[in-house]
Amino acid sequence: MISLFGKTRGKHPALSAGALRPSSDLALERLTHSLGDPLMNTSIFKKTAAGFALAALLSASAAVPASAAELLNSSYDVARELFTALNKPFIEEWDKAHPDDKLTIRQSHAGSSKQALAILQGQKADVVTFNQVTDIQVLHDKGKLIPADWQARLPNRSSPWYSTMAFLVRKGNPKNIQDWSDLARPDVKLVFPNPKTSGNARYTYLAAWESADQANGGNKAQTEEFMKKFLKNVAVFDTGGRGATTTFNDRGIGDVLISFESEINNIRNLYKDKDYAVVVPKTDILAEFPVAWVDKVVEAKGTLEPAKAYLNYLYSPQAREIVTSFYYRVNDQKTMDALKDRFPATKLFTVEDKFGSWEKVMKEHFAAGAEFDRLVAAGRQ
């Protein structure tokens, strides 16, 4: 039989879904306890018409027995609600196509760098859905868990959606925050995660740096002076984006929360009684959200087919509808044109265009003793 991906597939002789489930559940529970990262079950999401297209694709492999009935998706910190919404319709369609081998998707969420480290230390994630390329690349560089060309396996450099950075300000925008330049003023306190542990925060840092660099004509000394003030204004460096949200919303700390545009808008909608306002700066960074199946894990567990199907589903019309409802942008112009009122215009730059590469960025800015550490230390003097 031919599967969804054009290959004959049968049950792994030693890793049937029924045999795996009790031991894998126990292992995941122990891992969750040790890392402190909740593994979440999916919740109900209303099916859309686009789901029938997914059903047609999955039916092509309906007669092929699945290798395992469980996937673990290791994801970034603020993606809990997004994947709760995405997983339910995919599972429903998969189960229709594989009635004798129903699927479970478990979630693990934390800062993407922390998640990558957990996988290198043994977490058996079938798929990764991160918010920075380097946190997947390290799975090849240090673990040889995926191939070097992993980004070429799926469209848009294996990034099914993208975002940018935005500011959440308190009712009435009392500090009149309009752009990155306002965030270095001495009367402004900021909240965003630690760039050492959070891809979210690295995008924030680089967007602020490039905005200052453009404003002063590329004068590095002036850019560093701006960044020293900017980082000095950070009231709390949480380890991940969701922790930063808690600091700003629940603890009432800071004038500005900086996070992905998606997270900022969802917080505003969730806490309507607080009348938060959203500011998208004029110049901003394009934040990719790369995904990959973890080859060494899916080969060992026999989960390659559902892992591939799951990640391909993230590019589907049904998934795009869900993703954009969470204020992520997608690489589909027709969709974006229809939603132009939801996504303010901003001039986006890429890390590669302005900083050369993520490898260079990590070495020059975020390695021990590099720019970030020096600037934070200078701001404390």
C-alpha positions as CSV (number, residue, x, y, z in Angstrom):
1,M,0.0,0.0,0.0
2,I,1.1,3.6,-0.6
3,S,0.9,6.0,2.3
4,L,0.3,9.7,2.4
5,F,4.0,10.2,1.7
6,G,4.3,7.6,-1.1
7,K,6.1,4.9,0.9
8,T,5.0,1.5,2.0
9,R,4.7,1.4,5.8
10,G,3.9,-1.3,8.2
11,K,3.9,-1.9,12.0
12,H,7.2,-1.7,13.7
13,P,7.7,-5.3,15.0
14,A,8.6,-4.3,18.6
15,L,6.8,-0.9,18.9
16,S,3.1,-1.4,18.5
17,A,0.9,1.4,19.8
18,G,-0.7,-0.9,22.3
19,A,2.6,-2.1,23.7
20,L,4.1,1.4,23.8
21,R,1.3,3.4,25.5
22,P,1.7,2.4,29.2
23,S,5.5,2.8,29.3
24,S,5.6,6.0,27.2
25,D,2.9,7.6,29.4
26,L,4.9,6.8,32.5
27,A,8.1,8.1,30.9
28,L,6.4,11.3,29.9
29,E,5.0,11.8,33.3
30,R,8.4,11.4,34.9
31,L,9.9,13.8,32.3
32,T,7.2,16.4,33.0
33,H,7.8,16.2,36.7
34,S,11.6,16.6,36.3
35,L,11.4,19.5,33.9
36,G,8.4,21.2,35.3
37,D,6.8,21.5,31.8
38,P,3.1,20.5,31.7
39,L,2.1,18.0,28.9
40,M,-1.3,19.2,27.9
41,N,-4.2,17.3,26.4
42,T,-6.0,18.8,23.4
43,S,-9.4,20.6,23.8
44,I,-12.4,20.9,21.4
45,F,-12.0,23.2,18.4
46,K,-14.9,23.7,15.9
47,K,-14.3,21.9,12.6
48,T,-14.3,24.1,9.4
49,A,-15.0,23.3,5.8
50,A,-11.3,23.0,5.1
51,G,-11.2,19.9,7.3
52,F,-12.8,17.9,4.5
53,A,-9.7,18.5,2.3
54,L,-7.5,17.1,5.1
55,A,-9.8,14.1,5.4
56,A,-9.3,13.4,1.7
57,L,-5.5,13.5,2.1
58,L,-5.5,11.2,5.1
59,S,-7.9,8.7,3.5
60,A,-5.2,7.8,1.0
61,S,-3.3,6.0,3.8
62,A,-6.4,4.7,5.7
63,A,-5.7,1.1,4.9
64,V,-2.1,1.3,6.2
65,P,-1.7,0.4,9.8
66,A,-0.1,3.2,11.8
67,S,3.3,2.5,13.5
68,A,2.3,4.2,16.8
69,A,-0.7,6.1,18.2
70,E,1.1,8.8,20.1
71,L,3.2,11.9,19.2
72,L,5.0,14.2,21.5
73,N,5.2,17.8,20.2
74,S,7.9,19.8,21.9
75,S,7.0,23.5,21.5
76,Y,7.7,27.0,22.6
77,D,6.4,28.6,25.7
78,V,3.4,30.7,24.5
79,A,2.0,28.1,22.0
80,R,-0.2,26.2,24.4
81,E,-3.6,27.5,23.3
82,L,-2.5,27.5,19.6
83,F,-1.8,23.8,19.6
84,T,-4.8,23.0,21.7
85,A,-6.8,24.4,18.8
86,L,-4.7,22.9,16.0
87,N,-4.4,19.4,17.4
88,K,-8.1,18.6,17.8
89,P,-9.2,18.8,14.1
90,F,-6.1,16.9,12.9
91,I,-6.7,14.1,15.4
92,E,-10.3,13.8,14.3
93,E,-9.4,13.5,10.7
94,W,-6.5,11.1,11.4
95,D,-8.8,8.9,13.5
96,K,-11.3,8.7,10.7
97,A,-8.6,7.5,8.3
98,H,-7.1,5.1,10.9
99,P,-10.1,3.9,12.9
100,D,-8.1,1.0,14.4
101,D,-5.1,3.1,15.4
102,K,-6.3,6.3,17.0
103,L,-3.9,9.1,17.6
104,T,-2.9,11.0,20.8
105,I,-0.8,14.2,20.6
106,R,0.9,15.3,23.8
107,Q,2.4,18.7,24.3
108,S,5.4,20.0,26.1
109,H,5.9,23.8,26.4
110,A,8.8,25.9,27.6
111,G,11.4,28.4,26.3
112,S,12.5,26.9,22.9
113,S,16.2,26.7,23.9
114,K,15.2,24.9,27.1
115,Q,13.1,22.5,25.0
116,A,16.0,21.8,22.6
117,L,18.3,21.0,25.6
118,A,15.7,18.6,27.0
119,I,15.6,16.7,23.7
120,L,19.5,16.6,23.6
121,Q,19.3,15.2,27.1
122,G,16.9,12.5,26.1
123,Q,13.3,13.8,25.8
124,K,11.7,11.6,23.0
125,A,9.9,14.3,21.1
126,D,8.6,13.1,17.7
127,V,8.2,16.7,16.4
128,V,9.4,20.1,17.3
129,T,7.5,23.3,16.7
130,F,9.9,26.1,17.8
131,N,10.2,29.8,17.4
132,Q,13.8,30.0,16.3
133,V,15.9,28.2,13.7
134,T,18.9,27.7,16.0
135,D,16.9,25.7,18.5
136,I,16.2,23.1,15.8
137,Q,19.6,23.3,14.1
138,V,21.3,22.3,17.4
139,L,19.5,19.0,17.2
140,H,21.6,18.3,14.2
141,D,24.8,20.1,15.2
142,K,25.1,18.5,18.7
143,G,22.8,15.5,18.6
144,K,22.7,14.3,15.0
145,L,19.0,13.7,15.6
146,I,17.9,15.4,12.3
147,P,19.7,15.8,8.9
148,A,21.6,19.0,8.0
149,D,19.0,19.9,5.3
150,W,16.0,19.7,7.6
151,Q,14.8,23.2,6.5
152,A,14.4,22.0,2.9
153,R,11.9,19.3,3.7
154,L,8.9,21.6,4.1
155,P,7.8,24.9,2.5
156,N,9.0,28.3,3.5
157,R,12.2,27.0,5.2
158,S,10.0,24.6,7.2
159,S,8.2,27.6,8.8
160,P,4.4,27.3,8.4
161,W,3.7,30.7,9.9
162,Y,5.6,33.8,11.1
163,S,5.2,36.7,13.4
164,T,6.9,39.8,14.6
165,M,7.3,41.7,17.9
166,A,4.7,43.9,19.4
167,F,4.2,46.0,22.6
168,L,1.4,45.6,25.1
169,V,0.9,48.8,27.1
170,R,-1.5,49.6,29.9
171,K,-4.8,51.3,29.6
172,G,-4.7,54.6,27.8
173,N,-1.0,54.1,26.9
174,P,0.1,56.5,29.8
175,K,3.8,56.5,28.7
176,N,2.9,57.2,25.1
177,I,4.9,54.3,23.7
178,Q,5.0,54.4,19.9
179,D,8.3,52.8,18.8
180,W,11.5,51.1,19.9
181,S,13.1,54.5,20.7
182,D,10.6,55.1,23.5
183,L,11.7,52.0,25.3
184,A,15.1,53.4,26.3
185,R,13.6,56.3,28.2
186,P,14.4,56.4,32.0
187,D,10.7,56.5,32.9
188,V,9.8,53.2,31.1
189,K,10.0,49.8,32.6
190,L,10.0,46.7,30.4
191,V,9.1,43.0,30.7
192,F,10.3,40.4,28.3
193,P,12.1,37.0,28.7
194,N,15.8,36.3,29.0
195,P,17.5,36.0,25.6
196,K,19.7,33.3,27.0
197,T,16.7,30.9,27.3
198,S,14.0,32.3,25.0
199,G,13.9,32.7,21.3
200,N,11.1,35.2,21.8
201,A,13.5,37.4,23.7
202,R,16.3,37.1,21.1
203,Y,14.0,38.4,18.5
204,T,13.1,41.3,20.8
205,Y,16.8,42.1,21.4
206,L,17.7,42.0,17.7
207,A,14.7,44.1,16.7
208,A,15.6,46.8,19.2
209,W,19.3,46.7,18.1
210,E,18.4,47.1,14.4
211,S,15.9,49.8,15.0
212,A,18.6,51.8,16.9
213,D,21.2,51.0,14.2
214,Q,18.9,52.4,11.5
215,A,18.1,55.5,13.5
216,N,21.8,56.4,14.1
217,G,23.1,55.5,10.7
218,G,24.9,52.4,11.7
219,N,27.0,53.9,14.5
220,K,27.8,50.9,16.7
221,A,28.8,52.9,19.7
222,Q,25.5,54.8,19.7
223,T,23.6,51.5,19.1
224,E,25.3,49.9,22.1
225,E,24.5,53.0,24.3
226,F,20.8,52.7,23.3
227,M,20.9,48.9,24.1
228,K,22.5,49.5,27.4
229,K,19.6,51.8,28.4
230,F,17.0,49.5,26.8
231,L,18.3,46.5,28.8
232,K,18.6,48.5,32.0
233,N,14.9,49.2,31.8
234,V,14.0,45.5,32.0
235,A,12.2,45.0,35.3
236,V,12.2,41.2,35.1
237,F,14.0,38.7,32.8
238,D,11.7,35.7,32.9
239,T,12.9,32.3,31.5
240,G,10.0,32.2,28.9
241,G,7.3,34.2,27.2
242,R,4.5,32.9,29.3
243,G,6.3,33.8,32.5
244,A,6.8,37.3,31.2
245,T,3.1,37.6,30.6
246,T,2.3,36.5,34.1
247,T,4.8,39.1,35.5
248,F,3.1,41.9,33.5
249,N,-0.5,40.9,33.8
250,D,-0.8,39.1,37.2
251,R,1.9,40.8,39.1
252,G,1.4,44.3,37.5
253,I,5.1,44.8,36.9
254,G,6.3,47.0,34.0
255,D,4.9,49.6,31.6
256,V,5.4,47.5,28.4
257,L,5.3,43.8,27.8
258,I,7.3,42.8,24.6
259,S,6.4,39.5,22.9
260,F,5.2,38.1,19.6
261,E,2.4,40.0,18.0
262,S,0.3,36.8,18.4
263,E,0.8,36.6,22.1
264,I,0.3,40.3,22.7
265,N,-3.1,40.3,20.9
266,N,-4.3,37.2,22.6
267,I,-3.5,38.7,26.0
268,R,-5.4,41.8,25.1
269,N,-8.4,39.8,24.1
270,L,-8.2,37.5,27.1
271,Y,-8.1,40.4,29.6
272,K,-10.5,42.9,28.0
273,D,-11.4,44.3,31.3
274,K,-7.9,45.8,31.6
275,D,-8.1,47.8,28.4
276,Y,-4.6,47.0,27.2
277,A,-3.4,48.6,24.0
278,V,-1.3,47.0,21.3
279,V,1.5,48.8,19.5
280,V,3.3,47.3,16.5
281,P,6.5,49.4,15.8
282,K,7.2,50.8,12.4
283,T,10.4,48.7,11.9
284,D,10.3,45.1,13.1
285,I,11.8,41.7,12.8
286,L,10.5,38.7,10.9
287,A,10.2,35.9,13.4
288,E,10.1,32.4,11.9
289,F,8.4,29.4,13.5
290,P,10.3,26.4,12.2
291,V,9.1,22.8,12.6
292,A,10.7,19.4,12.1
293,W,10.1,15.8,12.8
294,V,13.0,14.3,14.9
295,D,14.3,11.5,12.7
296,K,16.1,9.4,15.2
297,V,13.1,9.5,17.5
298,V,10.4,8.7,14.9
299,E,12.5,6.0,13.3
300,A,13.0,4.3,16.7
301,K,9.3,4.7,17.7
302,G,7.8,4.0,14.2
303,T,6.0,7.3,14.2
304,L,7.4,8.8,10.9
305,E,4.1,8.8,9.0
306,P,1.9,10.5,11.6
307,A,4.7,13.0,12.4
308,K,5.0,14.0,8.7
309,A,1.3,14.2,8.3
310,Y,0.9,16.4,11.3
311,L,3.6,18.9,10.2
312,N,2.2,19.0,6.6
313,Y,-1.2,19.7,8.1
314,L,0.1,22.9,9.7
315,Y,0.3,24.3,6.1
316,S,-3.3,23.4,5.2
317,P,-6.1,25.9,4.7
318,Q,-7.8,24.6,7.9
319,A,-4.6,25.2,9.9
320,R,-4.1,28.7,8.3
321,E,-7.6,29.7,9.5
322,I,-6.8,28.6,13.0
323,V,-3.3,30.1,13.0
324,T,-4.4,33.5,11.8
325,S,-7.2,33.6,14.4
326,F,-4.3,33.5,17.0
327,Y,-2.7,36.5,15.2
328,Y,0.1,34.7,13.5
329,R,0.9,35.7,10.0
330,V,1.0,33.2,7.1
331,N,2.9,33.0,3.8
332,D,-0.3,33.1,1.8
333,Q,-1.0,36.5,0.2
334,K,-4.7,35.9,-0.4
335,T,-5.2,35.0,3.3
336,M,-3.2,38.1,4.4
337,D,-5.1,40.4,2.1
338,A,-8.4,39.3,3.5
339,L,-7.1,39.9,7.0
340,K,-5.2,43.2,6.5
341,D,-7.2,45.0,9.2
342,R,-6.0,42.4,11.7
343,F,-2.3,42.8,10.9
344,P,-0.9,46.4,10.9
345,A,1.6,47.2,8.2
346,T,5.2,47.2,9.4
347,K,8.6,47.0,7.6
348,L,10.1,43.6,8.4
349,F,13.7,42.7,8.2
350,T,15.3,39.2,8.6
351,V,18.1,38.1,10.8
352,E,20.1,37.0,7.8
353,D,19.7,40.4,6.0
354,K,20.9,42.5,9.0
355,F,23.1,40.2,11.1
356,G,24.4,37.7,8.6
357,S,23.2,34.4,10.2
358,W,21.9,33.0,13.4
359,E,25.2,31.3,14.0
360,K,26.9,34.7,13.9
361,V,24.3,36.2,16.1
362,M,24.6,33.5,18.8
363,K,28.4,33.9,18.8
364,E,28.5,37.7,18.8
365,H,25.5,38.6,21.0
366,F,24.4,35.7,23.1
367,A,27.4,33.6,23.9
368,A,28.9,33.8,27.4
369,G,30.6,37.2,27.7
370,A,29.3,38.5,24.4
371,E,27.3,41.7,23.6
372,F,24.2,40.9,25.7
373,D,26.2,40.0,28.8
374,R,28.4,43.1,28.4
375,L,25.5,45.4,27.9
376,V,23.6,44.1,30.8
377,A,26.6,44.4,33.1
378,A,27.3,48.0,31.8
379,G,23.7,49.0,32.6
380,R,24.0,47.9,36.2
381,Q,27.1,50.0,36.9
